[in-house]
Amino acid sequence: MRGSKSARRASWLGAALLLWGGAGEAAKKSEGATSPGVLEVPHQGPSYYVPPRSKGGKKPVLVWLHGRGGNPESDCRKWAKVTADLGWLLCPSGPENRGGGGRGWNNSWPSAKQAVDAAVEAFHEKFGEKIQRKDHILIGFSEGALAAMNIGVREPERFSRWLILAANDVYWGAEGLGELRKSKKKFKKIYLLTGEKDMVVENTRRVYEHIQQEQIKVRIWTPEDIGHEVPGDRMRTFYRKPLQWLLAKK
């Protein structure tokens, strides 16, 4: 009788270990599926990328520009949960190393443009046959919005669609507005998203007015319960529809 109980106990333990091991392997595979690849960029910090789930045909690239002190690698992992079925995700590093994996853009769009251009060129060199050459989506948050708004107006064919988080009209100045006006026919769609509790929300509304005046297709959303940054667990809820609208043909 005792032997029978011991055998059953050993059998149960073996099955439990097998199930635990299988779950662990599944978790590893699931985590690995969204773990960013590393792209070395000449004379710049590394960029990180996640390929789309679907294969076949050339896909657009969604380029994420982090905020000041943001970690492009961990950000890329978070954004992959939003963008995986929409296209390639590319997350360049800002030129400023702020330590602990955090990067910044030096509050300077020219140096940001140099870093982003180098990252996109390196990305095309590595995956050129799998990605579109133009009509990419540029996504920028906070200091990354400063970079995105100024890079975007100067490269309207490469970045014809934008998702700007916490946009600020101060980022443009007269020169930036002139570039927007000059290239207005090349932009396809622009989406502005700023929390109503964010101190730059009125600046975002002025950005919307400038874009609308140029008769560029634009939408604005200012969620009432959000401040400067959308919590990580709500990213998919807030960003999916704007990105789908940007990618839609109409």
N, C-alpha and C positions, 0 to 999 in steps of 0.2 A: 504493500500500500504506500509506504514511504517512498519507495523507488518510483512508483507511478506519479506521486505528487511532485517529486524532484524533477522528473522528466518533463511534466507539464509546465513547471515553473521555468525550466531551461528553455523549453520551446517558446513560451510566451516572451521571455527576455530576448531571445534571438529574433523573433518577429518584430518586437518593438525597436530593437537596434537597427534592423533592416529598414523599417519604416522611417525612423529618425534619419538614417543615413541618406535614404532616397529623398526626403524632404530637404535635407541640407544640400544635396546636389542640385535639386530643382531650384532652391533659393540662389545658389551660386550662379546657375545658368541665367535665372531671371535678372540677377544683379548685373551679370556680365553683359546682358543684352543691351543695357543702357549705359554701360561704362564708356566714357568718351575715349576715342583714339587720340593720340598725340601727334601734332604736326609741327615739325621744327621749321621755323621761319627765319631766313637769313637776317642777321642784325636786329632781331626782335625777340621778345619773349615767345614761348611756345603758344600755339593755338590748339584748341581741342575741338573734336568733331564727333558727330553721331550720324551714321547713315540712315536713310529712310527704311521703313519695314518692307515696303513694296519694291520689287525690282522691275527692270524693264523701262526703257524710255528715259530721256534726260529729265532730271528733276531740278526744281529751283533750290536755291540756297537761302536759308534763313540765318542771317548774321546777327548774333547777339553781342551788344556792347554793354558791358557791366557798369555798375555805378562805381563811385570812388571807394576803393578798398575792397571791392568785390573780388571773389575768387572765381576766375573764369572756368576752372575745371569743375568745381562743385556746382556752379551755375549751369553749366552745360548738362550735367546729370539731371538737374531739376527741369530744365527746359525740354529735355528729350521726352519727358512724359507728356508734354504738350504738343510737340512737333513731329513725333516719330512717323506718323502716317501722312505728313504734309510735304516733306522734302528733307534735304540735307540740313543739318544744323552745324554751324561754324561759330566758335566762340574765341575770338582773338584776345590776346592779353594786351592790356594797356602798356605803354612804354615805361611807366613809373612802377618800380617795385616797392610796395609798401610793407613787405615782410609777411611771413606766415601764409604765403599763397595769395595775399591780397595785391591787387594792381590798381593803378590809376591812370588817368589820361593827361596828367600835368595841367589840367584846366586849359588845354591848348588843342584846338581842332587841327592845326597843321601837323603836329606830331602824331595826333590820333589818326589822321588821314594816311600818313606815311605807314603807320603800323597796320592799319586795316587793309590798305592796298597791297602791302607785302603779304599779308595773310591770305587774302583772296587769290592773289597770283600764285602763291605756293599751293593753294588748294586746287586751283585749276590745273596746275602742272601735274599734280598727283592723281586727280580724278576727272580730268577734262572730258573724257568720253562719256561720263555718267551724269554730268551736270550741265545745266544751261549756262550760256556765256553771259547772259544779261537778264534783266527783269527779276532780280533777286529782292527779297524782303529785308529791310534794315530795321532792326529792333534796338532801341536805346533807352536806357533808364538813368535818370538823374544826370551825373556827369557824362554818362554814356549817351544821354539824350543830346547834350551839347555837341558831342562828337557826331552823332548820327544826323542831326539836323543840318550841320555844316558840311559833312561829307555828302549827304544826300542831295543837297541843292547843287553841288558841284559835279556829281556823277549821276545824273538823272536816268541815264539809259541802263547803267549797271544796277542802280537801286531805284527802281521806278515805283516801288511800294514801300511804305514805312508804317511801323507801329511804334509810336513815340510815347513813352511813359514818363509823365511829369515834364511835359514840354514847357519851355519858357521863351517868350518872345525876345528877351534880353540876349539870348544866345546868338541871335542872328545879327542884330544891328543893321545899319543901312546897307552894308556890303552883302550880307546874307540875303536880305530882302530883294536886293537887286538881282542876285543869282536865281532866286525863286521865280521872279518875274521873267527873267530871260529864258528859263527852261520850262516854263509852266506847261507847255504842250506835250512834254515828254513824260510827265508824271502820270501814273495810272490811278493810284488810290493812296490816300493817307488816312491813318486812324490815330486819333489822340485819346489817350486814357490817363486820367489824373483823378486821384481821390478828392472828394469834396472837402475833406479835412486837411488836404495838403496846402501849404502856404503859397504854392505856385499856381493854384487852380485858376486864379484870374489871369495870370500870364498865359496859361494854356488856352483860355478862351480868346485871348488876343491873337495867339498863333492861329487858332481856328479861323478867326475873322480875316487874317492876312491871306490864308490859303483859299478861303472861300471867295475873296475878292478877285483872285486870279482864275476863278472858275475851274479849279482842280477838284476832283471828286474827293470829298473829305467827310469824315464822321468824327464826332466827339462823344465821349462817355465820361461822366464824373460821378462814380458810385458814392452814395452818401455816407456809407460806413467805412470808407477806406481813407487812410492817411497817405504818407509818402510812398509806402511800399506795400504791395499785395503779399499777404502771408503765403509761404511756400505751399501749404496744403490747399490753397484756393487758386493757385495759378491756372490750373486747367479750366476751372469755372470761369475765370475772368478773361483768359486770353484766347481760348479756342474760337469763339465766334468772330472776334476781330480778325484773326488770321484766316479763317475760312472766307470771310468777306473780302479780304485783300486778295486772296488767290482765285476767287470766283471770276469768271470771264466777264460777266455783266457788271 
